[in-house]
Amino acid sequence: MSSILPAITARPLQRPLPLLDTNSRVSVYHPKVPFGVPILLLNAFPCEPGSGVVGVPVGLVLDACFVLAGNQRGELRLLASQQERVAGDDSDPDGLLVPGMYQFVVVRAGGYAELDYDYHLCESFAAWTPPVAVPPRWLGGEAARAPPLRPSPTSVCIMTGAATALQASHLVPEAESEWSHFLDLTSVRNEVALRADLNAQGFEQGLFLFAPYAGHVVAVFVKAVAQDLAYKYHLRAVDFPSRIRRGYLFVPFLKRKRPDSPADRSHGGGGARKQEDVAGGSGGGNDEDRSNGDGSLLTDDDNEALLVLFEKLDEVLKTRPLTVDDEQAGRYPGFSRIKRLELEYRRAHPQVSAEGDDE
């Protein structure tokens, strides 16, 4: 009997994947710069293949603007007419905002008579503190005090169910070291499993993001180059881990491009950096790039901005019980004063490294 089987015909070439076409955008502008760079720019896809319904979830847009405005609620108005209100907190968050040009106006506590057209944008991770009053759409996720177990080797991609070629995807990029004081960035509380192509060439490049929608966490595609992936996964529910608080889903709106060199960084000032659109932020950079040469991770300006953030967070800690993340990060009421003393000591003793050894 022969050990060689007859040749077979090669499997036919696979046709190109279907695309979910989009040439429409939702652009949101600051009222003071109505024709400048939008503060938020999202491609609008059909809600499903073959559907003529095109838009971006209203709740997603409002929550993104809330974050960019430094935790200030507001409403959307047509760019062409500031008097024409489109959506606000009373709108259905699962409704779809049609493609167009809008303005986001902050609504003060006094009501609609107290509109702020001159609010400041939150331009960096370091400048943002998680809100004390969590928006209802953010509720859900990790509540147990016991540390969660690391995912087993049988973990699967939360979008596709694939069990091979997986990568750990971090909602808050590990390069954003300022956030290590809120959350252990290498912890499973900041980590989901994604198929490698969906992570490195997808989520990390801002092609899509995760957001609460219709009672689920779904993938929302926001860049036109992702048309093939959007065809299969846009607005489709994902198996989002319960160990992760949904509030972290909105952190990607604070992504910004890092300076390319220490000289560029020095011109930026502490946190005074250009706001990128949701798909334009870069996760690049590393600790070595950001060291100022004496063993400390940040510049003096960055450290001052971080101390201000600590003081804000200290105020927040007085209003709520400590969480698991607080305990793991060593936060407690009054911790900002200790941080400031540590910084002042390092400034007064530059010959001492961050580890406490003579250089």
N, C-alpha and C positions, 0 to 999 in steps of 0.2 A: 504493500500500500504506500502510495506516494505521500511524502511529508509536506508537499507543496500544493496549496489549493489554487484553483484557477483565479486569475485576476478579476476584480470586480470594477464596476464603473464608479468613478469618484462621485461623491455626493454633490449635488448641484450647488452652484454659487448662490449664497443667500442674498436675497434682494435687499436693497437699502431699507433701513428701518423707517417706518412712517414717522412723520414729523407733526408736531402740534404747532401750527404756524402762528406767529405773532409779529405784528409791526406796529403795535400800539403800546403806549406807555402811560403810567400814572406819574406825573411830576408834581412835587409839592415844594413850594417856595416860601421863604421868609417874607413877611409883608413889607419889610424895609428894603428888600432886594428882589422885587417881583420879576425881574428879567435877567437875573444873574444865574449863578449855579444853583440848581435845586438842592434843598436839604435832603430830599429823598427822591429816588428815581427807580421805578420798578417797571419791568415789562409786564404787560397784561396778557395772559394766555386765556384761551377758551376754557371754560370750567371742565369740559370733557371733549374728546374727539368728536367732530361732527356737529358740535354745538355752536350756535351763534351767540351764546352768552359769554361775553368777554369782560373780565374785570379782575380786581384785586380785593380780597376780603377787607371790608371796612374796618373791622376790629384790628386787623394787622396794621393798617395804615395809621389809625389813631394811636395805637400803642407805640409804634415806632416813633411817631412825632412826640408823644409823651416823653419818651426816653431822650430824644434829641433836644427837647426843650428843658431838660433838667428836671424831670418828674413834675411837669406842669400840664394839667389837662387843658384841652382846648377843642376847637372845632375846625372843620374844613370849610372853606369858602371858595367859590370860583375865582380864579385869578383875574378874570376880566371884570368881575364885579364883587367888591368886598362886601356888598350888602346881601348877596345871595348865599345863604347858608346851605351847605350840602349835607353835612353829617356831624354828629357830636355824640356825647355819651348816651343820649337817648335813642340813638340809631341801632338797628339790628346789626350786631357785630359780624354776623355771618352773611350779611348782604354783600353784594359785589359793587365796588366803586368803579364806575365806567372809566375808560381811558380819557385823560384830559389833563388840564393844568389847574392846580389848586394852590391855595394859600392855607397855612396853618396859623390860626390865631389863638393865643392863650386866653382862657377864660378864668379870671380871678374868682376868689371865693365869694365875692359880692354878687355874682351872677352875670347875666349877659350884658348888663350895663357896665361891667368892669372888664372890658376887653383890653388885652395888652398886645399891641402891634410892634413893640420894641423889645421883646424878650431876648435873653442871651441864649446861645446854643451851647450845649454840653459837647465839648470837642475831643474828649479823650476818655479812656477807661479810668484814668486816675482822678478825673474830675467828677465822676459819677458815683453816687451812693445809692444802693438799692432803696426803693421807697419804703417809708414806714407803713403807709396804707397800701397794701398790695391790691392792684386791680383785680376784680373778680375773675377775669379771663385767665389770670396767671395762677390761680389757685389749683392745687393738685401737686402730686409728686411726693418726694421723700418726706416722711414725718417721723419715722422710727428713730429712736435715739441710739440704738445699737448700730455700730458701723456695718455697712453692707458688705457682703462677700464679693470678691473680685469675680467677674464673669468666668464661667467654666470654659474649657476648651471647646465645648459644644455650642458656644454662643453663635448666633446667626445675625446677619445684617438686618437691621430694624426696618429697612425699606423693602428688600427683596426676599428675605428669608434664606439667602445664600449662606452656606457654611464654609466656603473656601475663599481664599484671597481676601481676607478681612483685614481691616486696620482699625485702630482705636482713634476715633474722631473726638476732638475736644471742643465743647461748646464755647468755652472761654479759651482762646489760644494760650498755649503754655508760655509764649513769649511775653504775655501781658503780666509781668511779675507783680505789678501793683495789686492785682486781684488775688494774689496769694494770701492777702490779709483777710479776704472774705471767704476764700475757698481754696482747698488744696488742689491746685490745677492738675496734678497727676493722679488725683483720686478718681475712683469710679463714679463719684457724684458729678463729675465733669466729663464723663466718657460714655460714648455709645459706640457700638460696632457697626461699621459700614463696609460694604464692598470696596475694595481698594480704589477702583476707578471713580466711584461715587464720592469718595472722601477727598483724595488728592486733587483730582481734576474737577470735582463737583462742589462739595460743601466748602472746602477750604478756599476755593476760587470765587465763592459767592454766587454760584449758579442757582442755588436754591437755599432755602432755610426751613426750619421747622417752626410751626406756630399752632396755637390752639384754634380749632375751627370745628363747629358743629358737634361739640362734645368729644372731639378726638384731637390728638396731635397729628398734623398732616405735613407733607412736604409741599412747599409753595415755591414754584420756580419763578425767578425774577430776572433772568438774563436770556436774551434771544438765542444765544449760541447753544442753549440746552434743549432745543426743540425735540430731539429724538427722545431724550430722557423724560421730558415733560409729557410726551405722548403716553407714556406708561405710568408715570408717578405723580403728576401734578394734582394736588388736592386729594391725594390718596392717603388714607390713614396709615401711620407707621406704628410699630410695636415699641412705643417710647417707654423706657424704663421708669418704673415708679420711684426709683431711688433718687431721681433728679428733679429738683424743683423747676416748675415751668417758667418761673421768672427768669431763669438763665437763658431761655430761648431768645430773649430780646436783647441780650448783650451784643450780638453781631451788628446791631445798628450803630454801635459806638466804635466800630473798627475804623482806623485811620492809617494813613501811610506813614511809616516811620522815616525819620531822617536817614540819609544814606551815610553820613559821616558825623563825627563829633562836631566839626565846624558847622555843618548844617543844623545839628541839634542845638547848638548854642544860640543860633539865631531864632530858634522857634520859641524859646521861653517855656516856662513850666505849664504845659497844657495848651498853649496858644497855637494849636495846629489846625490846619485846614480840615474841615469835615468832609469825609468821602461819602459817596452814596453807598447804599448797603452792599452793592456788589464790588465796590472799588477799594475797600480796605485791604491792607496787606498784613499777613501774619508774620512777615519776615522779621529778621533781627534776632540777636541772641544776647546772652548775658555778657559775653566778652565785648561785643560791640558797644554795649551800653555802660561798661565800667569806666569810671573816670580816673583809673590808674592807681587808686589807693586802696583797692579791695572793696570799695563800696559799689553798689550796683547802679545807683542813679546819680545825676548831677545834684548840686546844691539846690538849684531851682526845682528840680523834680522832687527832691526830698521835702522841700518846703510845701509843695503842692500835696505831697502824700501826707504830711503831718496835718494839713488842713482837712484832708479827707478823713484821717483818723479821728480828729476832733468832732467832725460831723457824725461819724459812726458812733462815737462815744455817746453823743446825745441820743442816738437811736437806741442804743443798748439800755438806756434808762426807761424806755417805753415798752419793752418786751422782754420775755424770758430769753435766756441764752439758748442757742441752738447747738446742734452737733458741730456744725461748721465753725461756730464761735469757739467752742472748746478746742477743736483741732488746731485752729489758727492762734490760740492763746489770747483771745479777746475777752475782756471783762470791763465792767465800768471803771473808768479811770486809766485804762491802758494807754491812752494817747499821751498822758503826762509822762509815763515811763519812756515811751518812744522818743519824745522830745528831749528828755534828759540824756538818752543814749546818743542821739545825734549831736547834741551840744558837747558831750564828752569827746566824741570822735573828732569834732572840729577843733577842740582845744588840744587834742593830742594826736595830730596827724601821723606821728611816727608809729602809732599803734594801729594794727590792721583790724579789719572787721572781725577777725577771729580772736583778737586779743593778744596776738604775739607781736614782738618787735620785728620790724621788717629788716 
